């Protein structure tokens, strides 16, 4: 008997997701609207947004940062966006099922550890199927840091 995967709620189960929603709502948009944008842009249904099993997640959270660092070293920044979207959609070689939770963790890692705002703007715009700005990313980062500092 297969266990049903546990749903991943991107704007509740992820700190960066929570901050993306907060900034989105400050622009007078709703959570429902943001979630609809996300599902449409990824071509997924709500029941496909689930947590990645821990053993798989641990393996991927070692290999993907290595791959991203390699892309940064080679200055292949647009490939980072492609990789993150493929992970979210389940179209990555290493992760053939949608893994939005991993995508959000990697976005959080990039947001806090690298000066790659162009990549973040491109990725978040593609992830949500709308045009976002550097100001949006700056505000998400500010809210994230504010949360960490308490």
BAZA-905373 format. One record per residue: y, x, z of N, C-alpha, C in turn. Coordinates in Angstrom, 1 decimal. Each point is the difference from the previous one (the first is absolute). Last residue first. Example, Ala and Ser with C-alpha at 12.3 -4.5 7.8 and 13.67 -1.06 7.14 Angstrom:
! residues 2
<titor <-2.2; 12.8; 7.1>; <1.1; 0.9; 0.0>; <1.1; -0.8; 0.8>>
<titor <-5.7; 0.3; -0.1>; <1.2; -0.9; 0.0>; <1.2; 0.9; 0.0>>
//
This chain:
! residues 150
<titor <38.4; 14.6; 13.8>; <0.0; -1.1; 1.1>; <1.3; -0.5; 0.2>>
<titor <-1.8; 3.3; -3.2>; <0.8; 0.5; 1.1>; <0.1; -1.0; 1.1>>
<titor <-2.3; -1.1; -4.0>; <-0.7; 1.1; 0.6>; <0.7; 0.5; 1.2>>
<titor <2.1; -3.3; -2.6>; <-1.2; -0.6; 0.7>; <-0.7; 1.2; 0.7>>
<titor <3.5; 1.1; -2.8>; <0.6; -0.7; 1.2>; <-1.2; -0.5; 0.8>>
<titor <-1.0; 1.9; -4.1>; <0.3; 1.0; 1.0>; <0.5; -0.6; 1.3>>
<titor <-0.9; -2.9; -3.6>; <-1.2; 0.7; 0.4>; <0.3; 1.0; 1.1>>
<titor <3.6; -2.1; -2.2>; <-0.7; -0.9; 0.9>; <-1.3; 0.6; 0.6>>
<titor <2.3; 2.5; -3.2>; <0.9; -0.1; 1.2>; <-0.7; -0.9; 1.0>>
<titor <-2.0; 0.4; -4.3>; <-0.2; 1.2; 0.8>; <0.8; -0.1; 1.3>>
<titor <0.6; -3.5; -3.0>; <-1.3; 0.0; 0.5>; <-0.3; 1.2; 0.9>>
<titor <4.0; -0.1; -2.3>; <0.1; -0.9; 1.1>; <-1.4; -0.2; 0.6>>
<titor <0.5; 2.8; -3.8>; <0.7; 0.6; 1.1>; <0.0; -1.0; 1.3>>
<titor <-1.8; -1.6; -4.1>; <-0.9; 1.0; 0.6>; <0.7; 0.7; 1.2>>
<titor <2.6; -3.0; -2.4>; <-1.1; -0.8; 0.6>; <-0.9; 1.0; 0.7>>
<titor <3.4; 1.8; -2.6>; <0.6; -0.6; 1.3>; <-1.1; -0.7; 0.7>>
<titor <-0.9; 1.7; -4.3>; <-0.1; 1.0; 1.0>; <0.5; -0.5; 1.4>>
<titor <-1.9; -3.8; -3.1>; <1.0; 1.1; -0.1>; <-0.3; 1.1; 1.0>>
<titor <-2.9; -4.2; -3.1>; <0.6; 0.4; 1.3>; <0.8; 1.3; -0.1>>
<titor <-2.3; -4.2; -3.2>; <0.8; 1.3; 0.0>; <0.6; 0.2; 1.4>>
<titor <-4.8; -2.5; -1.2>; <1.4; -0.3; 0.0>; <0.8; 1.3; 0.1>>
<titor <-4.9; -0.8; 0.7>; <0.4; -0.6; -1.3>; <1.4; -0.4; -0.1>>
<titor <-2.7; 2.4; 3.5>; <0.5; -1.4; 0.3>; <0.5; -0.7; -1.3>>
<titor <-1.8; 4.4; -0.1>; <-0.9; -0.7; 0.9>; <0.4; -1.4; 0.2>>
<titor <2.7; 3.0; -2.5>; <-1.2; -0.4; -0.8>; <-0.9; -0.9; 0.9>>
<titor <3.8; 1.8; 2.0>; <0.5; -0.9; -1.0>; <-1.3; -0.5; -0.8>>
<titor <-0.7; 3.3; 3.2>; <0.3; -1.3; 0.6>; <0.4; -1.0; -1.0>>
<titor <-0.6; 4.4; -1.6>; <-1.3; -0.6; 0.5>; <0.3; -1.4; 0.6>>
<titor <3.7; 2.6; -1.4>; <-0.8; -0.4; -1.2>; <-1.3; -0.7; 0.5>>
<titor <2.8; 1.7; 3.3>; <0.7; -1.1; -0.7>; <-0.8; -0.5; -1.2>>
<titor <-1.6; 3.8; 2.3>; <-0.1; -1.2; 0.8>; <0.7; -1.2; -0.6>>
<titor <0.4; 4.2; -2.1>; <-1.4; -0.4; -0.1>; <-0.2; -1.3; 0.8>>
<titor <4.1; 2.1; 0.3>; <-0.1; -0.5; -1.4>; <-1.4; -0.6; -0.1>>
<titor <1.0; 2.3; 4.0>; <0.5; -1.4; -0.1>; <-0.1; -0.6; -1.4>>
<titor <-1.7; 4.2; 2.7>; <-0.5; -0.6; -1.3>; <0.5; -1.4; -0.2>>
<titor <-0.3; 4.1; 3.5>; <1.2; -0.4; -0.5>; <-0.3; -0.5; -1.5>>
<titor <-3.4; 0.0; 4.5>; <0.4; 0.7; -1.2>; <1.4; -0.6; -0.4>>
<titor <-2.6; -1.5; 3.9>; <-0.3; 1.4; -0.1>; <0.6; 0.8; -1.2>>
<titor <0.2; -4.9; 1.3>; <0.4; 0.8; 1.2>; <-0.1; 1.5; -0.2>>
<titor <-1.1; -3.2; -3.5>; <1.3; -0.4; 0.6>; <0.5; 0.9; 1.1>>
<titor <-4.5; 0.4; -1.8>; <1.1; 0.5; -0.9>; <1.4; -0.2; 0.5>>
<titor <-3.6; -1.9; 2.4>; <-0.1; 1.5; 0.1>; <1.0; 0.6; -0.9>>
<titor <-0.4; -4.6; -0.2>; <0.5; 0.3; 1.3>; <0.1; 1.6; 0.1>>
<titor <-2.2; -1.8; -3.7>; <1.4; -0.2; -0.1>; <0.7; 0.4; 1.3>>
<titor <-4.6; 0.0; 0.1>; <0.5; 1.1; -0.8>; <1.5; -0.1; -0.3>>
<titor <-2.2; -3.5; 2.3>; <0.0; 1.2; 0.8>; <0.5; 1.2; -0.8>>
<titor <-0.4; -4.0; -2.4>; <1.1; -0.1; 1.0>; <0.0; 1.2; 0.9>>
<titor <-3.6; -0.3; -3.0>; <1.3; 0.2; -0.7>; <1.2; -0.1; 0.9>>
<titor <-4.2; -1.1; 1.7>; <0.1; 1.5; -0.2>; <1.3; 0.3; -0.7>>
<titor <-1.0; -4.5; 0.7>; <0.2; 0.6; 1.3>; <0.2; 1.5; -0.2>>
<titor <-1.2; -2.7; -3.7>; <1.4; 0.0; 0.3>; <0.3; 0.7; 1.3>>
<titor <-4.0; -0.2; -3.4>; <0.2; 0.6; 1.4>; <1.5; 0.1; 0.3>>
<titor <-4.2; -2.2; -3.7>; <1.4; 0.0; 0.4>; <0.1; 0.5; 1.4>>
<titor <-4.1; 1.8; -2.7>; <0.4; -1.3; 0.5>; <1.5; 0.1; 0.5>>
<titor <-2.4; 3.9; -1.7>; <-0.1; -1.1; -1.1>; <0.3; -1.4; 0.5>>
<titor <0.9; 5.4; 1.2>; <0.0; -1.3; 0.8>; <0.1; -1.2; -1.0>>
<titor <-0.2; 4.6; -1.4>; <-0.6; 0.2; 1.3>; <-0.1; -1.4; 0.8>>
<titor <2.0; 0.3; -4.4>; <-1.4; 0.5; -0.1>; <-0.7; 0.0; 1.4>>
<titor <3.8; -3.6; -0.9>; <0.0; 1.4; 0.2>; <-1.5; 0.5; -0.1>>
<titor <2.0; -4.6; -0.1>; <-0.3; 0.7; -1.3>; <0.1; 1.5; 0.1>>
<titor <1.2; -3.8; 3.2>; <-1.5; 0.3; -0.1>; <-0.4; 0.6; -1.3>>
<titor <4.5; -1.2; 1.7>; <-0.6; -1.0; -0.9>; <-1.6; 0.2; 0.0>>
<titor <2.9; 2.9; 2.6>; <0.3; -1.4; 0.4>; <-0.8; -1.0; -0.8>>
<titor <-0.2; 4.5; -1.3>; <-0.7; -0.1; 1.3>; <0.2; -1.5; 0.4>>
<titor <2.4; 1.3; -3.8>; <-1.5; -0.1; -0.2>; <-0.8; -0.2; 1.2>>
<titor <4.6; 0.8; 0.4>; <-0.2; -1.4; -0.5>; <-1.5; -0.2; -0.3>>
<titor <1.4; 4.3; 1.4>; <0.1; -1.0; 1.1>; <-0.2; -1.4; -0.5>>
<titor <-0.1; 3.5; -3.2>; <-1.1; 0.1; 1.0>; <0.1; -1.1; 1.0>>
<titor <3.6; 0.4; -3.0>; <-1.2; -0.5; -0.7>; <-1.2; 0.0; 1.0>>
<titor <4.0; 2.0; 1.5>; <0.1; -1.5; -0.1>; <-1.3; -0.6; -0.6>>
<titor <0.3; 4.6; 0.0>; <-0.2; -0.5; 1.4>; <0.1; -1.5; 0.0>>
<titor <0.9; 2.3; -4.0>; <-1.4; -0.2; 0.2>; <-0.3; -0.4; 1.4>>
<titor <4.4; 1.2; -1.3>; <-0.4; -1.4; -0.5>; <-1.5; -0.3; 0.2>>
<titor <1.8; 4.4; 1.1>; <0.3; -1.0; 0.9>; <-0.3; -1.4; -0.4>>
<titor <-1.1; 5.1; -1.0>; <-0.5; -1.2; -0.7>; <0.3; -1.3; 0.9>>
<titor <0.6; 5.0; 0.8>; <1.1; -0.8; -0.3>; <-0.3; -1.2; -0.9>>
<titor <-2.9; 3.4; 2.3>; <0.1; 0.0; -1.4>; <1.2; -0.8; -0.6>>
<titor <-0.9; 0.1; 4.7>; <0.1; 1.4; -0.4>; <0.2; 0.2; -1.5>>
<titor <-0.8; -4.3; 1.7>; <1.3; 0.4; 0.4>; <0.2; 1.5; -0.5>>
<titor <-4.3; -1.9; -0.5>; <1.0; -0.6; -0.9>; <1.4; 0.4; 0.2>>
<titor <-3.3; 1.4; 3.1>; <-0.2; 0.7; -1.2>; <1.0; -0.6; -1.1>>
<titor <-0.1; -2.1; 4.1>; <0.6; 1.3; 0.2>; <-0.1; 0.8; -1.3>>
<titor <-2.3; -4.1; 0.2>; <1.5; -0.2; -0.1>; <0.7; 1.3; 0.1>>
<titor <-4.7; 0.1; 0.7>; <0.3; -0.3; -1.4>; <1.5; -0.2; -0.2>>
<titor <-1.5; 0.5; 4.3>; <-0.2; 1.3; -0.7>; <0.4; -0.2; -1.5>>
<titor <0.0; -3.8; 2.8>; <1.1; 0.9; 0.2>; <-0.1; 1.3; -0.7>>
<titor <-3.7; -3.0; -0.5>; <1.2; -0.4; -0.6>; <1.2; 0.8; 0.3>>
<titor <-4.3; 0.8; 2.1>; <0.1; 0.4; -1.4>; <1.3; -0.4; -0.6>>
<titor <-1.0; -1.1; 4.5>; <0.0; 1.4; -0.1>; <0.3; 0.4; -1.4>>
<titor <-0.4; -4.5; 1.2>; <1.2; 0.5; 0.5>; <0.0; 1.5; 0.2>>
<titor <-3.8; -2.3; -1.6>; <1.1; -0.1; -1.0>; <1.3; 0.6; 0.5>>
<titor <-3.8; -0.2; 2.9>; <-0.3; 0.9; -1.2>; <1.2; 0.0; -0.9>>
<titor <0.1; -3.1; 3.5>; <0.1; 1.4; 0.5>; <-0.2; 1.0; -1.1>>
<titor <-0.7; -4.5; -1.0>; <1.4; 0.2; 0.2>; <0.2; 1.5; 0.5>>
<titor <-4.4; -1.7; -0.4>; <0.6; 0.2; -1.3>; <1.5; 0.4; 0.1>>
<titor <-2.3; -1.1; 3.9>; <-0.6; 1.2; -0.5>; <0.6; 0.3; -1.4>>
<titor <1.4; -4.1; 2.2>; <0.5; 1.3; 0.6>; <-0.6; 1.2; -0.6>>
<titor <0.8; -4.5; -2.9>; <-0.9; 0.4; 1.1>; <0.3; 1.4; 0.5>>
<titor <3.8; -3.1; -2.1>; <-1.0; 0.9; -0.5>; <-0.9; 0.4; 1.1>>
<titor <2.8; -4.7; -0.2>; <-0.1; 1.3; 0.5>; <-1.1; 0.8; -0.7>>
<titor <2.3; -4.0; -2.7>; <-0.8; 0.2; 1.2>; <0.1; 1.5; 0.4>>
<titor <1.5; -3.7; -4.0>; <0.7; 0.9; 0.9>; <-0.7; 0.1; 1.3>>
<titor <-1.4; -2.9; -3.4>; <-0.3; 1.4; -0.4>; <0.7; 1.0; 0.8>>
<titor <0.7; -4.8; 0.3>; <-1.3; 0.4; 0.6>; <-0.5; 1.4; -0.4>>
<titor <4.1; -2.0; -1.8>; <0.1; 0.3; 1.4>; <-1.3; 0.5; 0.6>>
<titor <0.6; 1.0; -5.1>; <0.1; -1.3; 0.8>; <0.0; 0.5; 1.5>>
<titor <1.8; 2.8; -4.6>; <-1.0; -0.2; 1.0>; <0.2; -1.4; 0.7>>
<titor <2.7; 2.9; -3.3>; <-1.0; -0.8; -0.6>; <-1.2; -0.2; 0.9>>
<titor <4.3; 2.3; 0.7>; <-1.2; 0.7; 0.1>; <-1.1; -0.7; -0.7>>
<titor <4.4; -1.8; 0.2>; <0.1; 1.3; -0.5>; <-1.3; 0.7; -0.1>>
<titor <0.1; -4.2; 2.1>; <0.2; -0.1; -1.4>; <0.1; 1.3; -0.7>>
<titor <-0.2; -0.2; 4.8>; <-1.3; -0.4; -0.7>; <0.1; -0.1; -1.5>>
<titor <4.0; 1.1; 2.4>; <-1.1; 1.0; 0.2>; <-1.3; -0.4; -0.7>>
<titor <3.6; -3.1; 0.2>; <0.4; 1.1; -0.9>; <-1.1; 1.1; 0.1>>
<titor <-0.4; -3.5; 3.0>; <-0.3; -0.5; -1.3>; <0.3; 1.1; -1.1>>
<titor <1.1; 0.9; 4.5>; <-1.5; 0.0; -0.2>; <-0.3; -0.5; -1.4>>
<titor <4.5; -0.2; 1.3>; <-0.4; 1.4; -0.2>; <-1.5; 0.1; -0.2>>
<titor <1.8; -4.3; 0.8>; <0.5; 0.5; -1.2>; <-0.5; 1.4; -0.3>>
<titor <-0.9; -1.9; 4.2>; <-0.8; -0.7; -1.0>; <0.4; 0.6; -1.4>>
<titor <2.6; 1.3; 3.6>; <-1.3; 0.7; 0.0>; <-0.9; -0.6; -1.1>>
<titor <5.3; -0.6; -0.8>; <-1.0; -0.4; 1.0>; <-1.3; 0.9; -0.1>>
<titor <5.6; 0.9; -0.9>; <-1.2; -0.4; -0.7>; <-1.1; -0.3; 1.1>>
<titor <4.7; 1.8; 0.4>; <-0.1; -1.5; -0.1>; <-1.2; -0.4; -0.9>>
<titor <1.2; 4.5; 1.6>; <0.6; -0.3; -1.3>; <-0.2; -1.5; -0.3>>
<titor <-1.9; 1.9; 3.8>; <1.4; 0.2; 0.2>; <0.8; -0.3; -1.3>>
<titor <-4.7; 0.0; 0.0>; <0.5; -1.2; 0.6>; <1.5; 0.1; 0.2>>
<titor <-2.3; 3.8; -1.6>; <0.0; -1.1; -1.0>; <0.6; -1.2; 0.5>>
<titor <-0.6; 3.5; 3.0>; <1.1; 0.3; -0.9>; <0.1; -1.1; -1.1>>
<titor <-3.6; -0.4; 3.0>; <1.2; -0.1; 0.7>; <1.2; 0.2; -0.9>>
<titor <-4.3; 0.9; -1.7>; <0.3; -1.5; 0.1>; <1.3; -0.2; 0.7>>
<titor <-1.5; 4.4; -0.2>; <0.3; -0.5; -1.4>; <0.4; -1.5; 0.1>>
<titor <-1.6; 1.9; 3.9>; <1.4; 0.4; -0.2>; <0.4; -0.4; -1.4>>
<titor <-4.5; -0.8; 1.2>; <0.9; -0.8; 0.9>; <1.5; 0.3; -0.3>>
<titor <-3.3; 2.7; -2.1>; <0.0; -1.4; -0.5>; <1.0; -0.9; 0.7>>
<titor <-0.9; 4.3; 1.8>; <0.9; 0.1; -1.2>; <0.1; -1.4; -0.7>>
<titor <-2.9; 0.2; 3.6>; <1.4; 0.2; 0.5>; <0.9; 0.1; -1.2>>
<titor <-4.6; -2.7; 0.0>; <0.5; 1.3; -0.4>; <1.4; 0.1; 0.4>>
<titor <-2.6; -4.0; 0.6>; <-1.0; 1.0; 0.4>; <0.5; 1.4; -0.4>>
<titor <2.6; -3.9; -1.1>; <-0.3; -0.1; 1.5>; <-0.9; 1.2; 0.4>>
<titor <1.3; -1.0; -4.5>; <1.3; 0.0; 0.7>; <-0.2; -0.1; 1.5>>
<titor <-3.8; 0.1; -3.2>; <0.8; 1.1; -0.2>; <1.3; 0.1; 0.8>>
<titor <-4.9; -1.9; 0.9>; <1.3; -0.7; -0.1>; <1.1; 1.1; -0.1>>
<titor <-5.6; -0.4; -0.8>; <1.1; 0.9; 0.2>; <1.3; -0.8; -0.2>>
<titor <-5.3; -1.7; 1.2>; <1.2; -0.1; -0.8>; <1.0; 1.1; 0.5>>
<titor <-5.4; 0.5; 0.3>; <1.1; -0.4; 0.9>; <1.3; 0.0; -0.8>>
<titor <-5.1; -0.8; -2.0>; <1.0; 1.0; 0.3>; <1.2; -0.6; 0.8>>
<titor <-5.1; -1.8; 0.3>; <1.2; -0.2; -0.8>; <1.0; 1.0; 0.4>>
<titor <-5.3; 0.9; 0.2>; <1.1; -0.5; 0.8>; <1.2; -0.2; -0.9>>
<titor <-5.3; -0.5; -1.3>; <1.2; 0.8; -0.1>; <1.1; -0.5; 0.9>>
<titor <-5.6; -0.2; 0.2>; <1.2; -0.8; 0.0>; <1.3; 0.9; 0.0>>
//
